[in-house]
Amino acid sequence: MSEAQHGGSRDQRIIAGLGGPTIIKLESTESPKAVVRLLRRGLPVDSAVYARNHLGVAHRLFDRVLPRTTVASAQKSATRTLSKAVSENLFRLSRLTTIAEEAFGDRERAHNWLNTPNQVFDDEAPAELADTEAGAEWVEAVLMRMMYGIDA
């Protein structure tokens, strides 16, 4: 599917999943330097609140990747930002959601796949694996194989 059918480039859709440029103050993920800088300083807590309600990940799974207590603590903090580690988890979850939507060509099917335990992932839901980089890479590899017609 083309970028237009998906609502912009992959970078734009990852950012949209995090609340868009008005919440995260980043217009593109094309510059790795800008993404690293953003994640190191921490995503705004509002980005987590937005993503929880808009990424299409079941709340129980979202809370395993970004525990509610962690988000609540960030909401009470003076900076209202997530830690670097939590920011990375959230960014990975948005990236996985974006890639799944590309692979399936349909948001509903992609979200269903992300939320459903899968034997490929030792009966974990793919979205749960966004809590580690290794897990996210595993899910991305399966999605890439699906996109390019190789059995997953």
N, C-alpha and C positions, 0 to 999 in steps of 0.2 A: 504494500500500500504506500501511497505517496505521503509526503509530509503534510500536505493539505488535508488528506483524509484523516490523519492522526491529530490535526490541530497544531501544526508547527513542527519544528525540528525536535529531535530527541532531547537536546539540551533544554529547549523551551518547555517541553512536557515534564521533564524532571523538575525544573524550577516551578512550574505550575502546581505540581504535586506537593510542593513545599510551601505553597501560598503565594507564589508569584514574586516578581521583583519588588513589589511594595512591602512585602513582609521580610524577605531575605536580603534585599539590597544587592542583588546580583542578577544581571540580565542574561548572562550566558555562562554555560559551564565549559565553553570552548577553551578557555585559558585555564590549564591545570593550576597555574600559580594562584589565580583568583579563587578557585575552589578550595585549594589547600589553605589559603589565608582565611577564607570564610569558615571552614570547618575548625581550624585552630582557634579562632576567636569564639566559636560557638554559634550555632543557629539560634535565632530568637525562639523563645518558648512558644510564641504564637504560631510558629511554623509547625510545631508538633501538634498543637491543638487543631490547626487547619488540616494537616495530613491525616490525623486520626479520623476526621469526619469526611474526608474527600478521597482518600486513596483507594477505597474499595476493599481494604483489608479488614477482616472481622476484628472487632474491638478486643476480643480475648487474645488474638494473635498479635495485634499491634502492641498490646500491653506486655507481651513477652519480649518484644524487641525494644520497646521503650516503656519501662514500668511506670505506672501512674504516679507512684510515690516520687520518682525521679522528676517527672514533669511538674508535679505539684510543688516540689522543693524549688525548682527553677522559677516557677511563677511567683514565689515568695521572695526570691533573691533580688538584690538591688539591681543587678545587671539584666535580669530576666532573660538569661541565655542558658542554653544547654551546654553541658561539658563537651569537650572534644570527642570523647568516645561515644556519647549519646548522639551527638550531631552526625557522626559518621554512620551510626546505625540508621538514623532517620534518612540520611542521604541515600544509603544503599537500598532502603525499602522503596523510596521513590524511584530509584533507578530500576530496580527489579520490576516494579509495577509498570513502568513505561515500556520496558523491553517485552514483558509478557503481553501487553496490549498490542505491541507490534507483531509479535509471534502469532497471536490468535486472530488479529484483525478485528477483534470485537471485545469491548471493555468487559461486558458481563461474563463471557467465557474465560477471559484472562483472570478476572477476579475470582471466579469459581475455582479455577485451577490453583491460584495462589493460596486460597483458603482451605483447600482440601488435602488431607494427608495423602501422601503418594509413596508407593513402594520404592520408587527410584530413590527417594530421600529417607529411607528407613522409616517409613510411615509418619514422617513429619510433613506439615504443610510447607510448601516452598517459602511462603512469606516469613515463617519462623526463622529460616536460615539467614535472614538479613542481620541477625545479631552478631555475626562474625564475617570477616572478609572472605575466609575460606568457604563458608556456607553460601555466601552470595555468588562467589565465583562458580561454585558447583551448579547453582540454579541457572546462572547465566549461560554456562556451557550447555546445559540441557536445552534451554530456550534457543540458543544459537543452532544447535543440531536440529531442533524442530523447524526453525525458520528456513534452514537450508536443505530440508527434506531428508535428513538422516534420522532414522528411528531413535527415539529418546527412550 
